[in-house]
Amino acid sequence: DNYEMVKRRLQSLRRRLVGDCCFHDKYTRSVENNFTKGYAEKVSEIQRKVGYCPRWYLPHHAVINPRKPEKLRVVFDCAAKFAGVSLNDMIYQGPDTTAELVCILLRFRKEAIAISADVEEMFMQVKVPESDRGALRFLWWPNGDTSREPVEFQMTSHPFGATSSPFCANFAMNKTAQRFSAGYDDFVVDAVKNNFYVDDCLVSFPTCEQAKKFVVQMNELLCKGGFKLKKWITNSEAVKLVFPFVCDEEPSVDLPILQNVTHRTLGLEWDPRQDVFKFCFDAPKKPMTRRGVLSVVSSLFDPLGLIAPTCLTAKLLLQRLCKAQIGWDRPLSEPDVSAWLKWVNFMLQVGHVTVPRGIKE
């Protein structure tokens, strides 16, 4: 029983919540959202009895995307150990049934009309059997009032942080496509398996009519399993007109294609207006050490190898530092600093480079 350990973690969280009102409000809204939408429930008196199995408590913490600092997600620490064991140690991760990332991106580049969307709160749409929910207990204050005693709750849906959640959600979505496939085009049914990377969908079509039909059918098909697609984006003004009929936006609302911004599609920056991929490289704030070089080089995400040649200089520098067995936190020599800064300045110019998304004229 790891109750006391999790309670200590909660008290540590409480100190931060009390000291930061903005953080407290965002955190509380995120947790309370689980109750409002039925993703979590209060543990009953019968379930609280000693001996009721399974019984495991999960600490939780905030995760904030640096690109979206206004958004806070509460994640359960399923890797937290008690007596040398964590929840993730004891649950089955399941096979990797996710489609290949590179294959999805290549198909996304194939045709003229491109569409992207993602599944809203995908993991949370899949319910955990009642007999297993005791392993997903957590502590929280009613209405976020930290002056009160914490209460026991438990997840009813698969949480972020559990190693089993990706497979379970992916399995449920594929099962939805199979079970309700009648009346839908084969491509739509197959796309659930082949064109989704976890909750992100990327597809391309040669004509607007095919693209419009896909949007309508895919939305209907997944809704039958409780999955809702959102953040529809396209490079086509004609296809864009279908979006208000499959999502919550009113027709008068400017949809993303009208905004002069890029959108991250499986790690790549896609500008739908120009229909190009862009590359963003921020000046590194890491120390000029072997550890700092490794951190920056490892952060470069280029699954299609579009800018691979520009990264070679930094990788060769890292290779040289490793061969010389330079200490991880030892400052680089003057020649290495010069080579590093020269490469960084060059990479800052890469942000002005664009690559067409489509491979057909």
C-alpha positions in Angstrom: 0.0 0.0 0.0 1.7 3.2 -1.2 -0.9 5.6 0.2 1.6 7.4 2.5 4.2 7.9 -0.2 1.6 9.4 -2.6 0.2 11.6 0.2 3.7 13.0 0.8 4.0 13.8 -3.0 0.6 15.5 -2.8 1.7 17.7 0.1 4.8 18.7 -2.0 2.4 19.6 -4.8 0.2 21.5 -2.4 3.0 23.9 -1.5 3.5 24.8 -5.1 -0.3 25.2 -5.6 -0.6 27.5 -2.6 2.3 29.7 -3.8 1.1 30.1 -7.4 -2.5 31.1 -7.9 -2.3 30.9 -11.7 -0.8 27.4 -11.5 -3.4 26.4 -9.0 -6.2 27.5 -11.2 -4.9 25.6 -14.3 -4.1 22.5 -12.3 -7.5 22.4 -10.7 -9.3 22.9 -14.0 -7.4 20.0 -15.5 -8.2 17.6 -12.6 -11.8 18.7 -12.3 -12.2 18.2 -16.0 -11.7 14.4 -15.3 -14.7 14.4 -13.0 -16.9 16.5 -15.3 -16.3 14.3 -18.3 -16.6 11.0 -16.3 -12.9 10.1 -16.7 -12.5 9.7 -12.9 -14.8 8.9 -10.0 -14.8 9.0 -6.2 -13.7 5.8 -4.5 -16.7 4.3 -2.7 -16.7 3.2 0.9 -16.8 -0.5 -0.1 -13.8 0.0 -2.4 -11.9 1.7 0.4 -12.0 -1.3 2.6 -8.7 -3.0 3.4 -8.2 -6.0 1.2 -10.2 -4.7 -1.7 -8.0 -5.4 -4.8 -6.3 -4.0 -6.7 -5.1 -1.1 -4.6 -2.5 1.3 -5.9 -2.2 5.1 -5.7 -0.7 7.3 -8.3 1.1 10.6 -7.7 0.4 13.2 -10.4 2.2 16.3 -11.7 1.9 19.0 -14.3 3.3 18.8 -17.8 3.5 22.1 -19.8 4.4 22.2 -23.4 7.0 25.0 -24.0 5.3 25.8 -27.3 1.9 26.1 -25.5 2.8 27.5 -22.0 -0.9 28.4 -21.4 -1.9 24.8 -21.5 -1.3 22.5 -18.6 -1.9 18.7 -18.6 -2.0 16.6 -15.4 -0.1 13.4 -15.9 -0.1 10.4 -13.5 3.3 9.1 -12.5 2.8 5.5 -13.2 6.6 4.9 -13.0 6.8 6.0 -9.3 8.2 3.2 -7.3 7.2 1.9 -3.9 9.2 -0.9 -2.3 11.0 -1.2 -5.6 7.9 -1.7 -7.8 5.8 0.7 -9.9 2.5 0.3 -11.7 4.2 0.3 -15.1 6.4 -2.6 -13.9 3.3 -4.7 -13.3 1.1 -3.9 -16.3 1.4 -5.3 -19.8 2.5 -2.6 -22.3 1.0 -4.5 -25.3 2.5 -4.9 -28.8 3.4 -1.8 -30.9 0.5 -1.5 -33.3 1.2 2.1 -34.3 1.8 2.8 -37.9 5.3 3.7 -39.0 5.9 7.4 -38.6 8.0 7.8 -41.8 5.4 5.9 -43.9 2.6 8.2 -42.6 4.6 11.3 -43.5 5.5 9.9 -47.0 1.8 9.2 -47.7 1.0 12.7 -46.4 3.3 14.1 -49.2 2.0 12.0 -52.0 -1.1 13.9 -53.2 -2.1 17.5 -53.8 -4.8 17.9 -51.1 -3.5 17.5 -47.6 -5.5 17.1 -44.4 -4.5 16.7 -40.7 -6.6 16.2 -37.6 -6.2 14.7 -34.1 -8.4 12.7 -31.8 -9.6 14.7 -28.8 -8.4 13.2 -25.5 -7.9 9.8 -27.2 -6.7 7.8 -24.2 -9.6 9.1 -22.0 -12.2 7.8 -24.4 -11.3 4.2 -23.6 -12.7 2.9 -20.3 -10.9 0.7 -17.8 -12.8 -2.3 -16.5 -14.3 -1.6 -13.0 -12.4 -4.5 -11.5 -9.1 -2.8 -12.4 -9.8 0.8 -11.5 -8.5 0.4 -8.0 -5.0 0.3 -9.5 -5.5 3.8 -10.8 -6.4 5.6 -7.5 -5.2 9.1 -6.8 -5.6 11.8 -4.1 -7.1 15.2 -4.6 -8.9 18.0 -2.7 -12.6 18.5 -3.4 -13.0 21.4 -5.8 -9.2 22.0 -5.5 -9.6 23.4 -1.9 -6.2 22.6 -0.5 -7.3 23.6 3.0 -9.4 20.4 3.2 -8.4 16.8 3.6 -7.6 15.0 0.3 -10.1 12.5 -1.0 -9.5 9.2 -2.8 -10.5 9.1 -6.5 -9.8 6.6 -9.2 -9.6 6.8 -13.0 -12.3 5.2 -15.1 -10.4 5.8 -18.3 -6.8 5.0 -19.4 -4.6 7.8 -18.1 -1.6 9.6 -19.5 1.5 8.0 -18.0 0.5 4.3 -18.1 2.5 2.2 -20.5 -0.6 0.3 -21.4 -2.6 3.3 -22.5 -1.3 3.8 -26.1 -2.0 0.2 -27.1 -5.4 0.1 -25.4 -6.5 3.3 -27.1 -5.1 2.3 -30.5 -6.8 -1.2 -30.2 -10.1 0.4 -29.3 -10.0 2.8 -32.3 -9.0 0.0 -34.7 -11.8 -2.1 -33.3 -14.2 0.8 -33.9 -13.2 0.9 -37.6 -13.7 -2.9 -38.0 -17.0 -3.1 -36.2 -18.7 -0.2 -38.0 -17.0 -0.5 -41.4 -20.2 -1.3 -43.3 -21.2 1.7 -45.4 -17.8 3.4 -45.4 -15.2 3.5 -48.1 -12.3 1.0 -47.7 -9.8 3.8 -47.6 -11.5 5.4 -44.6 -11.5 2.2 -42.7 -7.9 1.4 -43.6 -6.8 4.9 -42.8 -7.6 4.3 -39.1 -4.8 1.7 -39.1 -2.4 3.2 -41.6 -2.7 7.0 -41.3 -2.9 7.6 -37.6 0.2 8.0 -35.4 -1.4 7.6 -32.0 -3.9 10.4 -32.1 -2.6 12.3 -35.1 -4.1 11.7 -38.5 -2.4 12.8 -41.8 -3.8 12.0 -45.2 -3.6 13.4 -48.8 -5.9 13.1 -51.8 -5.7 13.9 -55.5 -9.1 15.6 -55.6 -11.2 17.8 -53.3 -14.2 15.6 -53.7 -12.3 12.6 -52.3 -10.9 14.7 -49.5 -14.4 16.1 -48.5 -15.9 12.6 -48.5 -13.0 11.4 -46.3 -13.6 14.2 -43.7 -17.3 13.4 -43.4 -16.9 9.6 -43.3 -13.9 9.5 -40.9 -15.7 11.8 -38.5 -18.9 9.7 -38.5 -17.0 6.4 -38.2 -14.9 7.3 -35.2 -17.8 9.0 -33.5 -19.5 5.6 -33.3 -16.7 4.5 -31.0 -16.7 7.7 -28.9 -13.7 9.2 -30.6 -14.0 12.8 -31.7 -11.7 14.4 -34.3 -10.7 18.0 -33.9 -8.2 20.6 -35.1 -9.0 19.9 -38.8 -6.4 21.6 -41.0 -6.1 21.6 -44.8 -4.3 23.4 -47.6 -7.6 23.5 -49.6 -10.1 26.3 -49.3 -12.8 24.0 -50.8 -12.2 21.2 -48.3 -12.1 23.7 -45.5 -15.8 24.5 -46.1 -16.7 21.0 -44.9 -15.0 21.4 -41.5 -17.9 23.4 -39.8 -20.2 20.4 -40.4 -17.9 17.9 -38.6 -16.6 20.1 -35.7 -17.8 22.6 -33.2 -16.7 25.7 -35.0 -19.4 27.9 -36.5 -19.0 28.7 -40.3 -18.2 32.3 -39.4 -15.2 31.3 -37.3 -11.9 31.7 -39.0 -10.4 28.2 -39.3 -6.7 27.5 -39.1 -6.0 27.8 -42.8 -6.9 31.5 -42.7 -4.3 32.1 -40.1 -0.7 32.9 -41.1 0.8 30.2 -38.8 2.4 26.9 -39.0 1.1 23.7 -37.4 3.1 20.8 -36.0 2.3 17.6 -37.9 4.1 14.7 -36.2 7.0 16.9 -35.2 7.2 18.8 -38.5 6.2 22.4 -39.0 3.6 22.6 -41.8 2.4 25.9 -43.2 -0.9 25.0 -44.9 -1.3 28.3 -46.7 2.0 27.9 -48.6 1.8 24.1 -48.3 5.4 23.8 -47.2 7.4 22.3 -44.4 9.4 24.8 -42.3 12.2 24.2 -39.9 12.6 26.0 -36.6 15.9 26.1 -34.8 16.2 28.2 -31.7 19.6 29.4 -30.4 20.6 26.8 -27.8 20.8 27.8 -24.2 22.8 24.8 -23.2 26.4 25.1 -21.9 29.1 24.6 -24.5 30.2 21.2 -23.1 30.0 17.7 -24.5 26.7 17.3 -22.6 25.3 20.5 -24.1 26.3 19.5 -27.6 24.6 16.1 -27.1 21.4 17.7 -25.8 21.1 20.0 -28.8 22.0 17.3 -31.4 19.5 14.9 -29.8 16.7 17.5 -30.0 16.9 17.8 -33.8 13.8 16.0 -35.1 14.0 15.3 -38.9 12.3 11.9 -39.6 12.4 12.4 -43.3 16.0 13.5 -43.4 15.1 16.8 -45.1 17.8 18.7 -43.3 20.1 15.8 -42.4 23.2 17.3 -44.3 23.0 20.4 -42.2 23.2 18.4 -39.0 26.3 16.5 -40.0 28.8 19.1 -38.7 27.4 19.0 -35.2 27.3 15.2 -35.2 30.9 15.0 -36.3 31.9 17.4 -33.5 30.0 15.2 -30.9 31.7 12.1 -32.3 35.1 13.8 -32.0 34.4 14.8 -28.4 33.3 11.2 -27.5 36.4 9.7 -29.1 38.6 12.1 -27.1 36.7 11.1 -24.0 36.2 14.8 -23.1 34.4 15.1 -19.7 30.7 15.6 -20.0 30.7 19.0 -18.3 34.2 20.2 -19.3 34.1 23.4 -21.3 34.9 22.9 -25.0 38.3 24.0 -26.3 38.5 27.2 -28.3 38.6 25.5 -31.7 35.6 23.4 -30.8 33.7 26.5 -29.5 34.4 28.2 -32.7 33.2 25.3 -34.8 30.1 24.9 -32.6 29.1 28.6 -32.8 29.7 28.6 -36.6 27.3 25.7 -36.9 24.7 27.3 -34.6 24.7 30.5 -36.6 24.3 28.5 -39.8 21.4 26.5 -38.4 19.6 29.8 -37.4 19.4 30.5 -41.1 17.7 27.1 -41.7 14.5 28.7 -40.4 14.2 30.6 -43.7 14.3 27.3 -45.7 11.1 25.7 -46.9 10.5 22.3 -48.5 7.3 21.7 -50.5 5.0 19.2 -48.7 3.7 17.7 -51.9 6.0 15.7 -54.1 3.8 16.1 -57.2 3.5 19.3 -59.2 
